[in-house]
Amino acid sequence: MLNTSYDIILPAYAAMFVLALMLFCRSTRTIVTTAAVLLVTAPPLMILGSSIFSKAYLLSDIAGGPMSALALTPAFVAGMANVRFDLTRLRTALLLTGSGNVMLVIGKALAAFILPNWNLHFEQWLISVQGVVPVQPTDEYAIWPLNTETPMWQLLLGTAPHTALTFQTMIGLGISFLVMGVACLVSKKASAVLMPFAAVGRVALTMYAFQFVVVWILDLTKIGHNLDRVPFGDVMIAVATLLLGLLIAQRPVGPLEGLMRRFDRLFSPPNQSHKSKRTDQKR
């Protein structure tokens, strides 16, 4: 509603949480297999969805581009698989660290030495099959599917950030697994080091929403939010985030997190509601 310049992925997360109910009671093997299949199948479906659902707001949040639920589902399901393992065990930490390293190295090596050549041949093959598609402005007032854009299949082998393509997702998952593994290893020796980050994690929804309010205020006051010319701008943001997260985390639960739990209790059985309250108090 603030009309800032950033894309909001909360609708995509909402869709993913609903879709994840289908996997909630499935076996760990099924979830791992699903994540691997989605890593290959979700990107082309997302590219197709970004064409046919580009003007449909609800459907575009579900399957219409790199910020849609379908695009982010491979990483989401991989996260569901991770929490099935005991993260307090040394073996799990080493497995996450090792697999993350392997995925990151393979993904970066492919992006640097192999994918550019593959992409060139793939684009040439696309041109030979469909010809050169003339660039024409989309008639947004035409009936569907005449108001849709041409699918950008040439992006399928890309690795640019925020594209949610197969190899970019693999690189991102490699970094994520590596960070999780290192965090699990550090927590066994010096858990106090992770306390600021854990505090921010407890209020992740509040922090995510708060950043857009800050950006809106900075833009409204003509100050601007571009820190490209500010020395150590990224470090300033990281420090401010940790300090603010620590401050908000002094509460039993974050403001938006608390609202979400109250909303959840409206649809929970009475005994489940009391159990949730006790869990909140323990946390």
N, C-alpha and C positions, 0 to 999 in steps of 0.2 A: 504493500500500500504506500510505502514511502517513495517508490519509484526511483530507487538508486540504480547505479549502473551495473550492479552485480546480478548474476543469475542465482536464484534461490533454489536449492535442491531439497528443501523440506517436503514439498509435495511428492517428489520421487521417493524419499525415505518412507513417507506414509504408505505409498503403494507397495514398497518392498516389504514393510512389516506385515501388511495384509497378505501378500503373496507368500511370505515365509511360513505362514500357518500350515501350508500344504506339506512343508518339510519338517515341521516342529517335532513330530513323533516318529520320524523316519530314522533308520539306522545311520550311524556315522559313515559307513561305506556308501550308502545312497547319497548322502549329502556331499561327500568328497567327489563322487562320480558326477553328480549334478553340477558342481562347481567347475569341473574340468570340461564338461560338455558345453556349459554356458560360455566358457572362455573362448570357445571356437564359434559357437552359433549365435551368441548375442550380438556381436559387432555387425555382421551383415544384416541381421534383422533390425538393428538400431538404425543403420544407414537407410534401409527401406522405410522404416518408420519416420525418420526425419523428413522424408519426402511426402508420404501420404498423410502424415498427421501434423504437418508443420503449422497448419492453421486451426487445429483442433486442440484447445487448451488442455482439457482433461486428458485426452489420449496422448498428447505430446508429453505430458508429465509421466505417463506410463511407459511409452515406447517411442518417443519422438525426438531422439537426438542424444548427444553425449551426456546431457544432464538428466536423462530420463531414468526411470526405475530399471528398465530392461538393460540399459547400458551399464548401470552400477551393480546389477545383480550378481555377476561373477565374483566380485570382491565381497559383496554382502554374504553370499552363500559360503565363500571360503572362510569368512569370519565365524559363521555358524559352526563350521567344521572344527575350527581351532578351539572353541570353547568346550567342545566335547572331550578334549584331552585335559589331563591334570597339569595345569600351568605351574604348579608348585614343584613339579619333579624336574630334576636336572636333565633327564633324558629328553623331556619335552622341550626345554629351553635350547638344548643343543640341536634337536631336530629342526626347530624353527629357524635358528641361526644358520644352520647348514643349508637347509632348503632355500632360505631367503638369499643366501650368497649365490647358490647355483642358479636360481631364477634370474637374479640381477645380472650376473656375469653373462649368461646366455643371451638375455634380452638386450643388453648393451652391445654385445659382440655382433648380434644379428643386425641391430640398428646401425652399427658403424660400417660393417664390411659386406653384408649380404643383402639386406632389405632394399637399399637403394637400387641395386641392379635388378632384383626381383620386381620392384615397383615399376621400373622403366619398361621391362618386358610386359608386365601386366597392363600398363597403360597403352602400349602399342597394340596388344591383343584386343583391348576394349575398343580402340579406334577401328581396328579391322572388322570387328563384329558389329558395332553400332554406328560407326562413322563419327564424324565430328558433329556433336550436338550443338546447334546454334544457341547462343546465349540470348534469351528473350526474357523480358520482365514477366513475372507471373501475374496473371489476371486474378486478383483476389476476390473478384465479384463473380467469377465463373462458377458453375456447379462442379461438385467433386466428381471425378478426379482431375478435371481440367484446370483446377486452381492449385495444383500441387507442383512441386519442383522436381527436376530430374534427380534420381538417386545418384549420389556422388561415390560411385563404386571405386574410383581411383584412389580414395583415401583408405581403402581396406588394409593396406600393408604399412600404413603410417605409424609413427611412434611419437608424434607431437604430444605435449602435455594436454590433458583435459579432452582428449579425443575418444577415450573409452574403447579403443580398438584392441585387438587381441594382444599384440606385442607390447603396446603401451600399458595395458592392464597387467600383463605378466611382469613388466619392470616394476610397476607400482606395488604389486603383491610381493615381489622379492624384497623391496625396501621395507614394506610393512612387516613381513615375517622376520626380517633381520632386526628391526627395531623391537618387535615383541620379544624375540629371543634374547637380545641383549638386556632388555628391561627385566626379564625373568631371571637372568643370570646375576644382574646387579642387585636385585631384591634379596638374593640369598646372602649377600655379604654386606651391603650398605643400603638398606631399604629407605633410610632417611633421605638419600639423594633423590629418590623418586617422589617424595611427598608433595612437592609443588606441582608436579605434573599430574599426580593422582588427584589432587584437589581440583585442578582445571577439568579433568575428566569427569568428576562428579557433577559438574555444572556445565557440561558441554552444550546442552540445548540453550541455556541462558546466555552463555558466552557467544554462541553462534548468532543468536538473534540480536544481541547487544551491539555487535560490530556494525550491523546495518544502521542502527540508530546513530552510532558515532559518525559513520560515513555521511548519513543524511544531514546531521548537524554541521559537519565540516563543509559540506557542499552548500548548504543553505546560508552559511555565514561567509561564503566566498573564500574560506581558508584553503579548501581543497584537501584531498587525502592522498595525493601522489607524493611518495617519499623517495622517488628515484634520485633526487639531488641532495637528499639528507644523508650525511655520513652515518653509517651503521644504522640505517633506518629499520632494517629487518630485526636487528638486535634489540632496538628500542621497542618494537612491537612485541617481541618474544618476552622481554622483561615485564612490560606492562601487562601482558596477558597472564603471566604467572602471578604477579602481585595481585591483580584484580581477581583472578581465580581463587587465590588463597583467601582473599577478603570475603568473597561470596561463600566460599566453602566453610566458613565459620558457622554458617547456619546449618541446621540439621539436614536441610535439603534446599537445592536451588529454587528460585521463584517459579520458573517455568516447569522445572521438574516436579515441584510440589503440585502445581495445577494439573499436570498430566496424571499424577498418582491419584489425586482426588477424583478426576474424571474417570479413571480406571475403576475406582472403587464403586462408582455408581452402577457398574455392570458386573460386579463381583459378588459371589455369595457372601452372607454375613460372616461366616467362619473364615473365609478367605480374606475378607477385609481386615479382620482382627489380626490375622497372621501377617498381613502386609504391614500393619502398623508396628508390630513387634520387630519385623525385619528392618523397618526404617529406623526405629530407635537404636537397634544394634549397630546399624551403619553409622 
